[in-house]
Amino acid sequence: MLMHMKVGWVYHEDYLKHDTGPGHPERPDRLRAIVEAFRKTGLDRELIPIAPRAVNPMKLYGTHLPQYVKHVAQACNMGQTFIDSTDTTICPDSYDVALLAVGGVLAGMRQVMEGKVDRAFCTVRPPGHHAERDSATGFCLFNNIAVAADAAIAEFDLKRVAIVDFDVHHGNGTQHAFEHRNDVLFVSLHQDPKTLYPGMGYYDERGVDRGEGFTVNIPMAPGATDADYRRAFDEKALPALREFKPQLLFIDAGFDATADDAMAQVSLTHDAYTWMTSLLCEVADECCGGRVVSVLEGGYNLESLTDCVVKHVKALMGHDASVAS
């Protein structure tokens, strides 16, 4: 891995305005904790700030139906407390914050593609990988990474973009956005859908029509360890990426597969986020000039979340180039 990579950091205080209510797992304190961890470790001085701007809602229409985008706007304007599913809570500011979240990932992608930074970490919320074309699910309103992948292909004439999702929950919205296509490879490692929300992401979900083979689901058994994930990387995820040869790599970066996160039953150590990130960066170095855009998804135990995010970002920077075997 190349050392001392320039890593951009997408963040805005307005992301805290998405108020999910008392006791909700996906809460503003998640971002407050990450910002404080960056300050304490000095990463905030090493990262290159990237200022997000809200995306024009019309830019979402390729990924989401226009009537769905308007549905989100209307629900927030009317003061509804949730949208489409009771766990996806909203407030009057949520629509604007969601547009800013998409805009943040777009900004990170463009800075990477224009060579202003080598990689980017997008500390945005609300998260995105459960958001479907026409519905909000799993705390997600708009599919941040899917919009950015589409924009990368359109704006920079890319032929092959890969998305690796290591959130413990399957990225159903992202899979559905691309399962008919062969220009986006979607690789997801997640807890077995028989045992965890959203109940999708089985091995035999491999894509549809010309997209067949460009969806790679790797369900992990409850209790899966670092050794199990390393085997899955070596035998399935990394070979699929190397065969595809992406020109840009996105990471759907969920940090909820640790033993101390109560949202699931996978038992990764915090160090797994160092070596998983390092392995993905090695592939990016081989295939696409090191270009990686990482986007925050899950992670709900604040102590675990912050430690894993710090390890992830240090690995993006190349601080720890050693990869555990």
N, C-alpha and C positions, 0 to 999 in steps of 0.2 A: 504494500500500500504506500502511496505517496504520503509524505509527512507534511505537516503544516498547511493543510488545505484551508483556503479561505471559506468560512462558513457564514452565510447570512442568517439573520434572525428576524423573522416576521413576528411582530407583536404590536398590540395597540390596547390602551386602557379601556377603550369602548367594548372590548370583548367581555369585560366584566359586567356590562349592562344587561346581558342576557340572563334574566333572573328566573331560575327554575324553581324557586320556592324552598321553604325549610325542609331539610332532610333529604333533598334530592341528591343522588350520587354525582351527577354531572353539574357541578356547582362552580361559581366564580373562584372559590378558594383554591381550586386546582391550579389555575393560572397564577394566582397570587403566590402560591407555594413554589411554582417553577421559577418565577421572577426572583423570588428571594433566594432560592438555591443558586441561581446564576450569579447573584450579587455576592453571596457568601463564598463561592468557589472562584470568583474572579472571571467566570466565563463571560459575563456581561461586557467585560472590557476587551475580550478577544473576538467576540462575535461582531459581525458587521450588520448594523441595524438596517432593516428594510421596512419602509413605511407602507402599509397597505392603504388602498383606496377601495371604497365600495364598488362592486361590479354593477354595470348597467343591467337591470333585470332581464332585458332582452337577450343578453349574452348567455343566459341560463337555458334558453329555449331549445337548444340542441340536446341538452341532457335531461331537462324536465319539460313537461307539457306546459304551455303558456297558462292554461287555466289553473294548473297546480301552483305556479308561482304567484298568481293573483289570489289564489285561495289562502296561501300563507300570509300575504299582505293583509288580506281582509280579516283573517282570524286575529292577527296581532292588533290591527286598528280597532277591532270591535272589543278588545280586552278579554278575549277568550283565555282560559288558563291552560288549555292543552289543545293539541291538534292531531286528529286522526287516531291517536292512541294515547291513553291516559298517562303513560310514562313519558311522553314527549311534551313536556310542559313549556309554556311560552309566556311572554309578557308583552306589553305594548312595544318595547324596543327590539324584540327578538328578530323581526324581519330585517330591520336595518343592520343589526349585528351579523345576521347570517349573510347578508350581501357583503359585509366587510370581511367576513371569514373567507368567502370565495375569492374576494379581491386580494386577500393576503396570500393565498396559495398561488394565484395568478402572478402576483408580484414576485414571489419567490422563484417560480418557474422561469419567468422572463429574465430575472437577474442571472440565474444559472445559465440559461440558453445564450444570453448575450455575453457571457464570460466575465461578468462583473464580480461574481463569486463562483467558487467551485461547487459548493453544495449549499443547501438552505434547510433550515428547520423552522417550520411554521407553527407557532404556538397560538392556534386559533380555536375558537369555539363559537357556536355549537359545532360538534363533530359532524362527520358527513357520511361515513361508509354504509350506514343502514338506509340512507335516504333513497327512496325509489323514484322512478320517473314521475309518478303521479301521487305519491303519498309519503308522509313523514312517519318514520318508525325509529325506535331505539335511540331516542334523544336527538335524532338528526333531522335537520330541515332541508338543506341543500347538499348535494354530494360534491363537496369541495374538490376532492382529488379527481373525480370524473370530469368535472368542468375543466380543470386545469390540463388534464391529459388530452382532452379534445382540442383545447386551445393550442397546446404545444404542437400537435399534429397540423393544425390549420395554419398557425402563424409561422412555424419554422420548417414546414414541409417535411416533417418526420414521417418515416415509414414504419417504425417499430418503437413502441413505448411499452415499458413493463411496469406493472404495479405489484409490489409484494406487500401483503397485509399480514402482520403478525399479531394483531389484536386477538385476544382470546375468543372473541365472537366473530363469526363469519361475516364478511362484508357483502351482504346480499345485494345491496343497492349497486355497489361497484360491479359485481359480477353481472347483474342484469343489464347494466349500461353497455357492456362490451361483449356479451356472450355470443353475439351473432357476427363478431368481427375478428379478423386475423391480423390487424395492425396493433392490437393491444393484448399483451399477455398478462393475465391476472393469476397470481399465485397466492393462495391463502393458507396459512397454518392457523388452526383454530380448534377449540375443544369440539369433540364429536357432537354433531348436531342432534343426535338422539338424546343428548344429555344437557343441552344448553341452547338458549336463545341465539339466533332466530329459527333454529330448526332447519337450516339449509347449509349446503356446502359439503355434500357427500362426494366420495371419490368419483362416482359415475356422472357427476355434473361436470362435463368436460367442454362445454360450449355447444353451439347449435349451428347447423349448416356449415357455411364456410368458416365459422368460428370454432368448429370442433377441434379440440386439442390445444386451444389457446386459453382455456380455463384449467387451472391445476389446483384442485382442492386436496388438502392434506389434513384430514381430521386427526386430532390427537386425543388419546384416551384420557379420561379424568385421572389425575395423579401423574401425568406425563412429566418427565424430568428433563434437565439439560441434555442428558445423554440421548433421550428419545428425540428431542428437537434437533440435536446435532446430526443424528442419523437421517432424519427427514430432510435436513438441508443437504447433506452429502448425497443422498440417494435420489431425491426428487426435485427440490427447489432449485439448487444450484445448476444441475444439468439442464433443467428446462430453460433457465435464464441464459446459460452459455450457448445453447442451441439456437435460441431466439435472437441473440445478439442485439439487445435494445440500444437505441440511440439516446435514450433518457430513461432513468430509473426513478420511479416514485416509491416511497415507503409509506404505507398506511400504518403509522406507528402507534399502536395501542400498547399500554404498559400494565395490562390487567391480567397477565398470565403468570404472575408471581404467586408463590405459596401464601403470601400475606395479603392478597387481594381477595376479598370475600365475594366478588361478583362471579367467580367461577371456581373450578377445582383443579386447574393445572398448577404444577408446582415448580416453576422455573426459579432459579436464583437470580439476584439482581445482575450478576456478572454475565448472564446469558445475553443481556442487551448490549454488552460490549462485543462479544464474539459474533452474535448474529449481525450486528451492524457492520463489523469489520469484514465479515464474509461477503455481505452485499456490496460493500464499497470496493472490495477486490474485483468483483465481477464488473462493477461500473468502471473501474480503472482499465480493465481489459477491453471492454466493449464500447464505452461511450465517453472517453476522456474524463472519467470520474464524476460525471454529472449525476447528482442525486438530489431529489427534493423530498424531504421527509415532512409528514403532516401529522400532527397530534390527533389521536383518536381517544381510546379509553385509558383507564388507570385511575383508581378511585381511592385507594389508600394513600394519603398524601405523603407519608414518609417514604413508602415504596416508590410512588410515582416520581418524586423529585430525585431520588437516588438513581433510579433507572434512566430518567431523562438526562441527567448529568453524564452518566456512562455512555448513553447513546450519542450525545452531542460531542463528547470527547473523541469517540470513535469516528464520527463524521469528520472531525478535524484531523484525525490521524495521530492523536496523542498516544494511543495504545495500538500499535500495529501488530502486536502478537495475537494470534488466534488460538484459543484453547482447543486442544484435541480431544 
